[in-house]
């Protein structure tokens, strides 16, 4: 089954309304004391607003970075409290972790959060409808990944975004890599220099195509696309 069909069937969103030339850049796994400020500075210079899916444990360690992202007009979603594969835990354990992560973020931000992205895009045994009903969170996947977590140079990232960018797209990138991913150096590249170098070219590509990067809530414009 095609990815789009699978995630919609699961109650996740992977594509926004295809109108108005908008799309969303999303960043997972932060915050990180070195890389997140650099990503925020770069987005600020480019005038780009994005959505950050933050790991609850990291947010509790660096709450000011989460608040700074919010102050700069970015949206914050949860990426669970621990960046671990959800299919290794029971639905009850996941729900407890989700509650913990949501409470942590809402305490830091002083406002409710709306969006949830599971690590690796996997919900395990949970159903997205149950998450909405129990926690009021909407699960979000991605239309395509920039594969920045594996890229060794900026051009590879830019090429992926050029190939996939279109109205309504939700683009997956990373302002840092979660602890267990960063340890797999043969597969993943925790250094975010290539991503930082790619962002200006990505913004130029979007401008040329008359695509405007916005937060997820702006992209959805209150349109509910879940099952």
Secondary structure, 3 states (H helix, E strand, C coil): CCHHHHHHHCCCECECCCCCCEEEEEEECCCCCCHHHHHHHHHHHHCCCCEEEECHHHHHHCHHHHHHHHHCCCEEEECCCCCCCHHHCCHHHHHHHHHHHHHHHHHHHCCCCCEECCHHHCCCCCCHHHHHHHHCCEEECCCEECCCCCCCCHHHHHHHHHHHCCCCEEEEEECCCCHHHHCCCCCCCCCCHHHHHHHHHHHHHHHHCCCEECCHHHHHCCCCCCC
